Amino acid sequence: MTGEKRTGGSKAMDQKVYNVMKGAGAANIAVGVITLVVGIVSGILLIVTGAKLIAGKSKILL
């Protein structure tokens, strides 16, 4: 069946498959955007925290 063209396919079934794939694609895009935002925010927080540690280094070391 793989690679062969269907002649009597059900349009209702094709529509269901399309809707499932559309939902999966939307979910993947949403997860990707959330992951990107979390990565950027955590990187900014790490840079800010590191800068504060470097700025306060003279107070810690004698």
N, C-alpha and C positions, 0 to 999 in steps of 0.2 A: 504494500500500500504506500510505502514511502516513495516519494518521487512520482507517483502516478497522479493523474488528474481525476478528480471525482466528477461524475456526471450528474448524479442524483442527490447531491448534498442537501441537507435541511437548512434552510435559511434561519430558522429559529435557533438551531444549535449553533450555527456560525455566530449569530448575534450574542448568544450566551457566552461563547468563548471570547468574543471581542470584549464584552463587558468585564469579564474576569481579568483579562490581560490589561485592560485600561486601568482597572482598580489597582492591580499589582504595580503597574508602572507609576501611577500617582503616589502610591505608598513608598516606592523606592526613591522617587524624587524628594518626597517629604523627609524621609530618613536621611538622605544625603545632605539636604539643606540644614537640618538640625545638627548633624555631625560637623558640618563646616562651621556653623556658628559657635558651637561648643569649643571646637578647636581654636578658633580665633580668639574667643574670650579667655580661654585658659592660657593661651600664649601671652596675651596682654597682661593678665594677672601675674604670670611668672616674671615677665620683664619688670613690671612695677615693683614687685616684691624684691627682686634681685637688686634693683636700683636703690631701694630703701636700705637694704642690707649693706650695700657698698657705701652709701652715704653715712650710715651710722657705724661704720667700721672703726673710725677713730675713737668713738666712745667706748667700744668694746675692748679694743687692744690698748694695753698700757704702755 
